[in-house]
Amino acid sequence: RSLAPLLRERLRDVPVVLYLHGGAFALCGTGTHRELTFRLALAARAVVCAPEYRRPPDATLEDSLADADRAYERLLSYGVVPSRV
Protein backbone atom coordinates (compact mmCIF):
# COMPACT_ATOMS: atom_id res chain seq x y z
CA ARG A 1 0.00 0.00 0.00
CA SER A 2 1.16 3.48 -0.68
CA LEU A 3 0.56 6.70 1.18
CA ALA A 4 -1.52 9.15 -0.82
CA PRO A 5 0.48 12.03 -2.24
CA LEU A 6 -2.17 14.38 -0.82
CA LEU A 7 -0.86 13.57 2.66
CA ARG A 8 2.70 14.76 1.97
CA GLU A 9 2.36 18.04 3.85
CA ARG A 10 0.79 16.39 6.88
CA LEU A 11 3.39 13.64 7.02
CA ARG A 12 6.13 16.10 7.85
CA ASP A 13 4.73 16.57 11.36
CA VAL A 14 3.49 13.12 12.39
CA PRO A 15 5.29 9.98 13.53
CA VAL A 16 5.28 7.13 11.04
CA VAL A 17 5.64 3.45 11.82
CA LEU A 18 7.10 1.37 9.00
CA TYR A 19 5.59 -1.97 9.96
CA LEU A 20 7.18 -5.04 8.40
CA HIS A 21 4.93 -7.92 9.41
CA GLY A 22 6.32 -11.00 11.08
CA GLY A 23 6.80 -14.22 9.22
CA ALA A 24 10.53 -14.09 8.51
CA PHE A 25 9.84 -12.38 5.18
CA ALA A 26 8.15 -15.62 4.09
CA LEU A 27 4.73 -16.09 5.73
CA CYS A 28 1.49 -14.12 5.99
CA GLY A 29 0.99 -10.61 4.64
CA THR A 30 -0.46 -7.22 5.41
CA GLY A 31 -3.99 -8.64 5.28
CA THR A 32 -3.32 -10.94 8.20
CA HIS A 33 -1.93 -8.04 10.22
CA ARG A 34 -4.55 -5.41 9.38
CA GLU A 35 -6.18 -5.29 12.83
CA LEU A 36 -2.79 -5.19 14.55
CA THR A 37 -1.59 -2.27 12.42
CA PHE A 38 -4.86 -0.42 13.03
CA ARG A 39 -4.46 -0.81 16.79
CA LEU A 40 -0.81 0.17 16.54
CA ALA A 41 -1.74 3.37 14.71
CA LEU A 42 -4.26 4.28 17.38
CA ALA A 43 -1.96 3.48 20.29
CA ALA A 44 1.05 5.24 18.79
CA ARG A 45 -0.97 8.12 17.34
CA ALA A 46 1.00 7.56 14.18
CA VAL A 47 0.55 6.76 10.54
CA VAL A 48 1.34 3.09 9.97
CA CYS A 49 2.80 2.10 6.62
CA ALA A 50 2.60 -1.68 6.15
CA PRO A 51 4.06 -2.42 2.72
CA GLU A 52 3.70 -5.64 0.81
CA TYR A 53 6.99 -7.15 -0.25
CA ARG A 54 8.09 -10.08 -2.33
CA ARG A 55 8.31 -13.39 -0.49
CA PRO A 56 9.64 -16.89 -1.12
CA PRO A 57 9.40 -19.01 -3.13
CA ASP A 58 9.13 -16.34 -5.83
CA ALA A 59 11.76 -14.07 -4.28
CA THR A 60 14.91 -14.23 -2.21
CA LEU A 61 15.45 -12.73 1.24
CA GLU A 62 17.50 -10.02 -0.45
CA ASP A 63 14.49 -9.15 -2.65
CA SER A 64 12.29 -8.84 0.44
CA LEU A 65 14.82 -6.62 2.19
CA ALA A 66 15.20 -4.47 -0.93
CA ASP A 67 11.42 -3.99 -1.02
CA ALA A 68 11.43 -2.96 2.65
CA ASP A 69 14.22 -0.48 1.93
CA ARG A 70 12.23 0.90 -1.01
CA ALA A 71 9.24 1.42 1.28
CA TYR A 72 11.42 3.45 3.65
CA GLU A 73 12.81 5.49 0.77
CA ARG A 74 9.27 6.13 -0.47
CA LEU A 75 8.32 7.51 2.95
CA LEU A 76 11.28 9.88 2.77
CA SER A 77 10.26 10.94 -0.75
CA TYR A 78 6.87 11.93 0.70
CA GLY A 79 8.63 14.29 3.06
CA VAL A 80 8.66 12.09 6.16
CA VAL A 81 11.54 13.13 8.40
CA PRO A 82 13.82 10.13 9.11
CA SER A 83 13.81 10.80 12.83
CA ARG A 84 9.99 10.49 12.80
CA VAL A 85 10.05 6.91 11.44
C-alpha positions as CSV (number, residue, x, y, z in Angstrom):
1,R,0.0,0.0,0.0
2,S,1.2,3.5,-0.7
3,L,0.6,6.7,1.2
4,A,-1.5,9.1,-0.8
5,P,0.5,12.0,-2.2
6,L,-2.2,14.4,-0.8
7,L,-0.9,13.6,2.7
8,R,2.7,14.8,2.0
9,E,2.4,18.0,3.9
10,R,0.8,16.4,6.9
11,L,3.4,13.6,7.0
12,R,6.1,16.1,7.8
13,D,4.7,16.6,11.4
14,V,3.5,13.1,12.4
15,P,5.3,10.0,13.5
16,V,5.3,7.1,11.0
17,V,5.6,3.4,11.8
18,L,7.1,1.4,9.0
19,Y,5.6,-2.0,10.0
20,L,7.2,-5.0,8.4
21,H,4.9,-7.9,9.4
22,G,6.3,-11.0,11.1
23,G,6.8,-14.2,9.2
24,A,10.5,-14.1,8.5
25,F,9.8,-12.4,5.2
26,A,8.2,-15.6,4.1
27,L,4.7,-16.1,5.7
28,C,1.5,-14.1,6.0
29,G,1.0,-10.6,4.6
30,T,-0.5,-7.2,5.4
31,G,-4.0,-8.6,5.3
32,T,-3.3,-10.9,8.2
33,H,-1.9,-8.0,10.2
34,R,-4.5,-5.4,9.4
35,E,-6.2,-5.3,12.8
36,L,-2.8,-5.2,14.5
37,T,-1.6,-2.3,12.4
38,F,-4.9,-0.4,13.0
39,R,-4.5,-0.8,16.8
40,L,-0.8,0.2,16.5
41,A,-1.7,3.4,14.7
42,L,-4.3,4.3,17.4
43,A,-2.0,3.5,20.3
44,A,1.1,5.2,18.8
45,R,-1.0,8.1,17.3
46,A,1.0,7.6,14.2
47,V,0.6,6.8,10.5
48,V,1.3,3.1,10.0
49,C,2.8,2.1,6.6
50,A,2.6,-1.7,6.1
51,P,4.1,-2.4,2.7
52,E,3.7,-5.6,0.8
53,Y,7.0,-7.2,-0.2
54,R,8.1,-10.1,-2.3
55,R,8.3,-13.4,-0.5
56,P,9.6,-16.9,-1.1
57,P,9.4,-19.0,-3.1
58,D,9.1,-16.3,-5.8
59,A,11.8,-14.1,-4.3
60,T,14.9,-14.2,-2.2
61,L,15.4,-12.7,1.2
62,E,17.5,-10.0,-0.5
63,D,14.5,-9.1,-2.7
64,S,12.3,-8.8,0.4
65,L,14.8,-6.6,2.2
66,A,15.2,-4.5,-0.9
67,D,11.4,-4.0,-1.0
68,A,11.4,-3.0,2.7
69,D,14.2,-0.5,1.9
70,R,12.2,0.9,-1.0
71,A,9.2,1.4,1.3
72,Y,11.4,3.4,3.7
73,E,12.8,5.5,0.8
74,R,9.3,6.1,-0.5
75,L,8.3,7.5,2.9
76,L,11.3,9.9,2.8
77,S,10.3,10.9,-0.7
78,Y,6.9,11.9,0.7
79,G,8.6,14.3,3.1
80,V,8.7,12.1,6.2
81,V,11.5,13.1,8.4
82,P,13.8,10.1,9.1
83,S,13.8,10.8,12.8
84,R,10.0,10.5,12.8
85,V,10.1,6.9,11.4
